[in-house]
Amino acid sequence: MLLSLPNWLIHISSSLEWGIAAYLMFRYGRIIGRQDVSLLGLFMIPHWIGSWFVLAYHVSGDSIPILLDLSETVNLFGSSALLYASLGILRVINSRRAKGTIAAAGLILVSGRPQSYMGEDIFDLILQISSVVYLAFLFTLLLIRKKDPGLLSGLTVAGFWFVLVFIGVTVFFMYLSAEIRSFPTLSHDDLLHGSAESLLTISNLMIVLGVHKQIRQAEKERKDIDQENSGV
């Protein structure tokens, strides 16, 4: 295996954090009685599955390209699902406003330019489409935040956006690793690889902390309401 123990810990923690964030988002939606928010949590799961395909690829010593094909295919579905869920939240917000009653990767960047059973052209096309869809999801989150600031924590939205920092730094480190440090792929450059992946860990942690904060606030509000009702 190419990764050192610290690098493995970073990779595994970033994947676990995304899974925890998905669970917390689902739970948050249940607490506030918003099925559309719970659906966002459920639709975070495909990216989580995609991250484990990447981990399996690294376990194989980066020798089984089909695992990357599966990861990128699942991530494309995951980005589409996130966009669908966020648009659903917007529809609910707009519907409530109309009635007068009134948020990843997750994305996983592959280290270096890997081989692909699908062919590099198809692989790159899937990656590009997935990226565009995820960007659309990010802008939808901004609209949700603007129209209903209390629904999703600013830290959560920032966490989803911070994935772009991870992607940008990873691309830059891929160049440094290949052109300056003369490694065949970023996976072989343990220092830069781990440094880039740590940014995804930070991004996912921001999402987790943001949703956890919303859950605590929602539970406090519900407790206050119960106490008021019991005192009547």
C-alpha positions, 0 to 999 in steps of 0.5 A: 500500500502506498499510504503511510499510517497518518495518511490512512488515518486522514483518509478514513476520518474524512470518510467517516465524518461525511457519513456522520454528517449524513446521519446528523442531517437526516436526524436534524430533518426528523427533529424539525419535522422537515422531510426535505431536509432529511432527504438531503441527509439520505442523499449524502450517502452516495458520496460516502459510498464513493469514498470507500471505493477510493479507499479500496483503490488505495488498499489495492496499491492503486492497482484496480482502476475499476474501483475509481470508475465505480467511485466516479460513477457513484459520485455523479449520482451523488452530486445529482441527488444532492442537487435534487434534494437542495432544490426540494428544500427550495421548493418547500421554502418557496411554497411556505412563503407563498402561503405566508407562513414564513443548507461534499465529497464529500467529493473525492479527487483521485490522486494523479491521472489514473487508468480507467476501464471506461477509458480516460475520455469517459472518466474525465467526462463523468468527473466534469459533469459531476463537478458542474452538478456539485457546483449547482448544488452549492449555489442552491445552498446559498439560495436556501441560506438567503431565503431561510437563514435559520434552516441550515447553519452557515458553518454547514454551508461553508463546509460544503463550499470548502470542498472547492478549496480541497479540490483546488489545492489537490490539483495544485499538489498534483502538479507539484508532485509530478513536475517538481518532486518527480513522483508518478502520482500524488498517491506516491507523494505521501506528504502532499497527498496527506496535506491535500486530504486533510483539507477534505477532513476539515471540510467534512468536520465543518459540515458535522459541527454545523449540523450538530449546532442546528440539532442542539438548537432545535432540541432546545427550542422543542424542549422550551415549547414542551415546558411552556405547554406543560405549564399551561 
